[in-house]
Amino acid sequence: MADALHAELILTNANLATMSDKAEPYGIVTEAAVAVTGGNILWAGKASDMPELAAGATIHDCQGQWLLPGFIDCHTHLVFAGNRADEFEQRLQGVSYADIARAGGGIRRTVTATREASEAELLELTLKRARTLLKQGVSCIEIKSGYGLDTATELKMLRVARATEQHLPITVRTTFLGAHALPEEYQDDAEGYIELVCNEMLPKVAEQKLADAVDVFCENIGFSRAQTEKVFSKARELGLPVKLHAEQLSNLGGSELAAGFKALSVDHIEYLDEAGVKAIAQSGTVATLLPGAFYYLKETRKPPIDLLRQYQVPMAIATDFNPGSSPICNLPLMLNMACTLFTLTPEEALRGITLNAAKALGLNDRIGSLEPGKAANILQLDISHPNQLAYEIGINPITAIWHRGRRVDL
């Protein structure tokens, strides 16, 4: 018994969808078990192949149900105040998202509400949204700033995002998105605002260790490629990885720029061309698809899925939860949308909210699949096959959740 493995928790009588890169589709293992210790997976595989384990572990019988890695929402704007339901009504009457933004609505409107909200108020709103995702099986959330557009509010938003994981059994990665839009006070001085982002905001964000990455909205109603490059260069100087809102409404070549900076991900990418796909394939950058925004804005130009497959670019899926273009706090729904709107297979979609979503956050060595050494973020689901998750809408099949090996109270 001296060589026996010491597990704290053993999940038995289960089927696994490990979502490992090295496995068959879904990484399916039937009649399986998972051993957990110290918050991490110690062993996973066929129960009959499980090595000898020392006595004393808690045994959980999964009753033949499925175990999957905890879901990951790798692109959200969870921290904000107010709502824009009336703008949704305007869009239904034919006003475009770009026209609303140019008229002072959209992001700027949310900025006003977020600046006025206290840190405590923002935290209460954020926790409510994060709890919703948690109950859907989300174990890790990326949360962006970008509704402050001044130094004090951007820092406030990032503090709220950081605080979220202190209140809930969920992992949070924060992204500084100061270059999200021009605030009213810089309406005619985009270069001046970029200087503020680079010379004041970013250094304070880095000094206070409030962000895990830096993002920019590179678009014809956002920031130019040259302005994006300035922000990325400052982020690199400060040792922060980058991500990019790219090619959503037009093709500015932002994805090729991002690839040059070894970006973690480029997100939206409806207008991405083959040159951009080649660039991100070579840089190892993940393509994050956001079907909620595509649906909500009634877009018609789809991301280049076939090219992404051809060049073997990892595709992640996320909610893009935000008050304007995707007020959809429902990651499982994105599985079906990715299949029906973007023609992904159910396996591609599920990989998009597990292992590939982890890659989009630079965390694929720690989460995203059921493999030894990774965090024991595990879902137990009453399903007949993992493809059922993209097929059904509105039914939550989760029967148990573990975060870092600890059972989450549903």
DAPECOR-V701818 format. One record per residue. N is the residue number from 1. NEAR is the number of other ideal C-beta (glycine too) atoms within 12 Angstrom. Layout:
N,NEAR ; N,NEAR
This chain:
1,11 ; 2,7 ; 3,9 ; 4,17 ; 5,24 ; 6,22 ; 7,33 ; 8,29 ; 9,32 ; 10,37 ; 11,43 ; 12,32 ; 13,22 ; 14,40 ; 15,35 ; 16,41 ; 17,41 ; 18,39 ; 19,46 ; 20,30 ; 21,21 ; 22,10 ; 23,22 ; 24,16 ; 25,19 ; 26,35 ; 27,32 ; 28,27 ; 29,32 ; 30,24 ; 31,18 ; 32,33 ; 33,36 ; 34,48 ; 35,39 ; 36,39 ; 37,26 ; 38,20 ; 39,23 ; 40,30 ; 41,40 ; 42,33 ; 43,36 ; 44,40 ; 45,30 ; 46,20 ; 47,28 ; 48,12 ; 49,14 ; 50,26 ; 51,22 ; 52,16 ; 53,27 ; 54,18 ; 55,14 ; 56,15 ; 57,26 ; 58,20 ; 59,21 ; 60,28 ; 61,17 ; 62,32 ; 63,17 ; 64,22 ; 65,31 ; 66,41 ; 67,50 ; 68,52 ; 69,48 ; 70,47 ; 71,50 ; 72,52 ; 73,51 ; 74,54 ; 75,52 ; 76,50 ; 77,48 ; 78,52 ; 79,50 ; 80,42 ; 81,33 ; 82,29 ; 83,19 ; 84,31 ; 85,14 ; 86,18 ; 87,32 ; 88,24 ; 89,14 ; 90,21 ; 91,26 ; 92,16 ; 93,12 ; 94,11 ; 95,21 ; 96,22 ; 97,34 ; 98,24 ; 99,17 ; 100,30 ; 101,33 ; 102,19 ; 103,17 ; 104,19 ; 105,31 ; 106,37 ; 107,43 ; 108,33 ; 109,31 ; 110,40 ; 111,39 ; 112,27 ; 113,25 ; 114,39 ; 115,29 ; 116,19 ; 117,26 ; 118,17 ; 119,26 ; 120,16 ; 121,21 ; 122,37 ; 123,29 ; 124,20 ; 125,33 ; 126,45 ; 127,28 ; 128,21 ; 129,39 ; 130,39 ; 131,24 ; 132,28 ; 133,43 ; 134,37 ; 135,26 ; 136,38 ; 137,42 ; 138,47 ; 139,47 ; 140,48 ; 141,50 ; 142,51 ; 143,51 ; 144,48 ; 145,51 ; 146,48 ; 147,45 ; 148,45 ; 149,39 ; 150,29 ; 151,29 ; 152,19 ; 153,33 ; 154,41 ; 155,33 ; 156,35 ; 157,46 ; 158,43 ; 159,32 ; 160,40 ; 161,48 ; 162,33 ; 163,27 ; 164,37 ; 165,28 ; 166,17 ; 167,20 ; 168,30 ; 169,32 ; 170,42 ; 171,38 ; 172,41 ; 173,42 ; 174,41 ; 175,50 ; 176,49 ; 177,49 ; 178,50 ; 179,48 ; 180,46 ; 181,40 ; 182,34 ; 183,34 ; 184,19 ; 185,16 ; 186,23 ; 187,16 ; 188,11 ; 189,15 ; 190,24 ; 191,19 ; 192,18 ; 193,32 ; 194,33 ; 195,20 ; 196,30 ; 197,44 ; 198,34 ; 199,20 ; 200,22 ; 201,40 ; 202,41 ; 203,25 ; 204,27 ; 205,39 ; 206,25 ; 207,16 ; 208,20 ; 209,17 ; 210,37 ; 211,40 ; 212,36 ; 213,44 ; 214,47 ; 215,53 ; 216,47 ; 217,44 ; 218,47 ; 219,36 ; 220,21 ; 221,30 ; 222,39 ; 223,37 ; 224,25 ; 225,29 ; 226,19 ; 227,32 ; 228,42 ; 229,29 ; 230,32 ; 231,48 ; 232,40 ; 233,23 ; 234,32 ; 235,39 ; 236,23 ; 237,18 ; 238,27 ; 239,18 ; 240,32 ; 241,31 ; 242,46 ; 243,53 ; 244,56 ; 245,46 ; 246,50 ; 247,42 ; 248,38 ; 249,30 ; 250,23 ; 251,28 ; 252,35 ; 253,28 ; 254,50 ; 255,50 ; 256,33 ; 257,36 ; 258,47 ; 259,35 ; 260,25 ; 261,39 ; 262,25 ; 263,47 ; 264,42 ; 265,51 ; 266,54 ; 267,55 ; 268,46 ; 269,52 ; 270,34 ; 271,30 ; 272,45 ; 273,25 ; 274,20 ; 275,22 ; 276,40 ; 277,34 ; 278,22 ; 279,33 ; 280,47 ; 281,28 ; 282,20 ; 283,29 ; 284,26 ; 285,43 ; 286,47 ; 287,53 ; 288,55 ; 289,51 ; 290,48 ; 291,45 ; 292,39 ; 293,38 ; 294,35 ; 295,27 ; 296,29 ; 297,34 ; 298,17 ; 299,28 ; 300,11 ; 301,21 ; 302,27 ; 303,41 ; 304,32 ; 305,29 ; 306,17 ; 307,25 ; 308,36 ; 309,20 ; 310,13 ; 311,26 ; 312,19 ; 313,39 ; 314,35 ; 315,49 ; 316,52 ; 317,51 ; 318,57 ; 319,49 ; 320,41 ; 321,40 ; 322,43 ; 323,37 ; 324,41 ; 325,41 ; 326,37 ; 327,29 ; 328,34 ; 329,32 ; 330,33 ; 331,51 ; 332,42 ; 333,36 ; 334,49 ; 335,43 ; 336,31 ; 337,34 ; 338,42 ; 339,29 ; 340,21 ; 341,31 ; 342,38 ; 343,22 ; 344,34 ; 345,23 ; 346,29 ; 347,29 ; 348,34 ; 349,40 ; 350,48 ; 351,43 ; 352,50 ; 353,57 ; 354,53 ; 355,44 ; 356,43 ; 357,53 ; 358,43 ; 359,36 ; 360,48 ; 361,45 ; 362,31 ; 363,36 ; 364,33 ; 365,17 ; 366,28 ; 367,43 ; 368,43 ; 369,43 ; 370,46 ; 371,34 ; 372,24 ; 373,21 ; 374,36 ; 375,36 ; 376,42 ; 377,44 ; 378,52 ; 379,47 ; 380,36 ; 381,36 ; 382,24 ; 383,32 ; 384,15 ; 385,24 ; 386,39 ; 387,24 ; 388,24 ; 389,42 ; 390,35 ; 391,22 ; 392,22 ; 393,18 ; 394,11 ; 395,16 ; 396,26 ; 397,26 ; 398,30 ; 399,27 ; 400,29 ; 401,35 ; 402,38 ; 403,33 ; 404,29 ; 405,32 ; 406,23 ; 407,22 ; 408,28 ; 409,13 ; 410,18
